[in-house]
Amino acid sequence: IILTASGGPFRKATVEEIRGVTLEQALSHPTWEMGPKITIDSATMANKAFEVIETRWLFDIPMEKIDVLVHPESIVHSLVEFVDGSVIAQLGLPDMCVPIQYALTYPERVEGIAERLRLEEIGQLTFEKPDLEKFGALALGFEVGRIGGSAPVVFNAANEVAVDEFLAGRIKFVTIVELIEHCL
């Protein structure tokens, strides 16, 4: 299973640049409109770490069969690679209307209000490996997925508190991941 992440506002930032990130910069997502908490989770890639952990435990998938790719266009939301090497991808515009609608109408697929994806207007789709040094929360997510037990709960709780502290202006952006790691 390959999960995709936009890379958030700091996809092209250096580790040094991330050390000086402001709240305003962290809340400035390039492709999604979200609330403050999930926007910060996207900026640290903790949101993708949670998805890795969820995939591991909800679907009983071994960690070595879960990967993450950065996909800045946010069109491909996930991929499944089969044993023969073929891949199926789930594509859609960066809009949560369709997933929410499907959750509410499952197992039916009903016509919705979401704008249609027009691949000819997208042009190209790009993918890259995430920088786990820059996005330490994602690296921790893979580690927590391997550890199991209460580690996912600790990861989540530490992230909740750390993001609240950052949003309140009491800690720096880089301290979010440092606090999570300290708690683990």
C-alpha positions as CSV (number, residue, x, y, z in Angstrom):
1,I,0.0,0.0,0.0
2,I,1.4,3.4,-1.0
3,L,-0.1,6.4,0.8
4,T,0.5,9.8,-0.7
5,A,1.2,13.2,1.0
6,S,1.3,16.6,-0.5
7,G,4.5,17.5,1.3
8,G,2.7,20.4,2.9
9,P,4.2,23.9,2.9
10,F,7.7,22.7,3.6
11,R,8.2,20.1,0.9
12,K,11.1,22.1,-0.6
13,A,12.4,23.7,2.6
14,T,15.7,22.7,4.0
15,V,16.0,21.3,7.6
16,E,17.6,24.6,8.5
17,E,14.7,26.6,7.1
18,I,12.2,24.5,9.0
19,R,14.0,25.4,12.3
20,G,12.7,29.0,11.9
21,V,9.1,28.2,10.7
22,T,6.4,30.6,12.0
23,L,2.8,29.7,12.9
24,E,1.6,31.7,9.8
25,Q,3.9,29.7,7.5
26,A,2.9,26.4,9.0
27,L,-0.8,27.2,8.6
28,S,-0.3,28.0,4.9
29,H,-1.0,24.7,3.1
30,P,-0.5,24.7,-0.7
31,T,-3.3,22.4,-1.8
32,W,-5.8,21.7,1.0
33,E,-8.1,24.0,3.0
34,M,-8.3,22.5,6.6
35,G,-8.6,23.5,10.2
36,P,-5.5,24.6,12.2
37,K,-4.8,21.2,13.9
38,I,-4.8,19.1,10.7
39,T,-2.9,21.8,8.8
40,I,-0.1,21.6,11.3
41,D,-0.2,17.8,11.2
42,S,0.2,18.0,7.5
43,A,3.1,20.4,7.8
44,T,4.9,18.0,10.1
45,M,3.6,15.0,8.2
46,A,2.2,13.6,11.4
47,N,-1.1,13.1,9.5
48,K,0.6,10.7,7.2
49,A,2.3,9.0,10.2
50,F,-1.2,8.4,11.6
51,E,-2.3,6.9,8.3
52,V,0.7,4.6,8.2
53,I,-0.2,3.4,11.8
54,E,-3.9,3.0,10.9
55,T,-3.0,1.1,7.7
56,R,-0.8,-1.3,9.7
57,W,-3.3,-2.1,12.4
58,L,-6.7,-1.6,10.8
59,F,-5.8,-3.8,7.8
60,D,-3.2,-6.0,9.4
61,I,-0.6,-5.0,6.8
62,P,3.1,-5.6,7.7
63,M,5.0,-2.4,7.9
64,E,7.4,-3.4,5.2
65,K,4.4,-3.4,2.8
66,I,3.4,0.2,3.6
67,D,5.1,3.1,1.9
68,V,4.6,6.9,1.5
69,L,5.3,9.1,-1.5
70,V,5.2,12.8,-1.7
71,H,2.8,13.9,-4.4
72,P,2.5,17.7,-4.4
73,E,-0.5,17.8,-6.8
74,S,-2.7,15.9,-4.3
75,I,-4.5,14.1,-7.1
76,V,-3.4,10.5,-6.4
77,H,-4.6,9.7,-2.8
78,S,-3.3,6.1,-2.5
79,L,-2.1,3.2,-4.5
80,V,-2.1,-0.5,-4.2
81,E,0.7,-2.6,-5.7
82,F,-0.1,-6.2,-6.4
83,V,2.3,-9.2,-6.4
84,D,2.6,-9.0,-10.2
85,G,3.8,-5.4,-10.1
86,S,0.6,-3.8,-11.4
87,V,-0.6,-0.8,-9.5
88,I,-4.1,0.6,-9.0
89,A,-4.5,4.2,-7.9
90,Q,-7.3,6.2,-6.3
91,L,-7.5,9.6,-7.9
92,G,-9.5,12.7,-7.2
93,L,-9.3,16.4,-6.7
94,P,-8.0,17.6,-3.3
95,D,-11.5,17.8,-1.8
96,M,-12.9,15.7,1.0
97,C,-16.5,15.8,-0.3
98,V,-16.2,12.5,-2.2
99,P,-14.7,10.5,0.6
100,I,-17.2,11.8,3.1
101,Q,-20.1,11.2,0.7
102,Y,-18.9,7.7,0.1
103,A,-18.6,7.0,3.8
104,L,-22.2,8.2,4.2
105,T,-23.7,6.3,1.2
106,Y,-21.6,3.1,1.3
107,P,-21.8,0.7,-0.4
108,E,-23.6,2.9,-3.1
109,R,-21.8,5.4,-5.3
110,V,-24.1,8.4,-5.8
111,E,-23.8,11.5,-7.9
112,G,-22.3,14.3,-5.8
113,I,-21.5,17.9,-5.8
114,A,-17.7,17.6,-6.1
115,E,-16.0,19.0,-9.1
116,R,-14.9,16.3,-11.6
117,L,-11.2,15.5,-12.1
118,R,-10.0,16.5,-15.5
119,L,-6.7,14.8,-16.1
120,E,-6.0,16.8,-19.2
121,E,-6.1,19.9,-17.1
122,I,-3.7,18.5,-14.5
123,G,-0.8,18.0,-17.0
124,Q,1.6,15.9,-15.0
125,L,1.7,14.0,-11.7
126,T,5.0,14.0,-9.7
127,F,6.1,11.7,-6.9
128,E,9.1,11.7,-4.7
129,K,10.3,9.9,-1.6
130,P,9.7,11.9,1.7
131,D,12.8,13.3,3.5
132,L,12.5,11.5,6.8
133,E,15.1,13.7,8.4
134,K,13.1,16.8,7.5
135,F,9.7,15.1,8.4
136,G,10.7,13.3,11.6
137,A,7.0,12.8,12.6
138,L,6.6,10.5,9.6
139,A,9.8,8.6,10.5
140,L,8.4,8.2,14.0
141,G,5.1,6.9,12.6
142,F,6.9,4.1,10.8
143,E,8.7,3.3,14.1
144,V,5.5,3.4,16.1
145,G,3.8,1.1,13.6
146,R,6.5,-1.4,14.1
147,I,6.5,-1.2,17.9
148,G,2.7,-1.4,18.3
149,G,1.4,-1.8,21.8
150,S,0.6,1.5,23.5
151,A,3.2,3.5,21.3
152,P,0.5,4.7,18.8
153,V,-1.6,6.1,21.7
154,V,1.5,7.9,23.1
155,F,2.3,9.2,19.7
156,N,-1.2,10.6,19.2
157,A,-1.4,12.1,22.7
158,A,2.0,13.7,22.5
159,N,1.2,15.1,19.1
160,E,-2.1,16.6,20.3
161,V,-0.4,18.4,23.2
162,A,2.6,19.5,21.1
163,V,0.4,20.9,18.3
164,D,-1.8,22.7,20.9
165,E,1.3,24.3,22.4
166,F,2.6,25.4,19.0
167,L,-0.8,26.9,18.0
168,A,-0.8,28.8,21.3
169,G,2.7,30.1,20.6
170,R,4.4,28.4,23.5
171,I,6.8,26.2,21.5
172,K,8.6,26.3,18.1
173,F,7.5,24.3,15.1
174,V,10.5,21.9,15.4
175,T,9.7,21.2,19.0
176,I,6.5,19.4,18.0
177,V,8.4,16.4,16.8
178,E,11.0,16.7,19.5
179,L,8.3,16.4,22.2
180,I,6.7,13.4,20.5
181,E,10.0,11.6,20.3
182,H,10.8,12.4,23.9
183,C,7.4,10.9,25.0
184,L,8.1,7.7,23.1
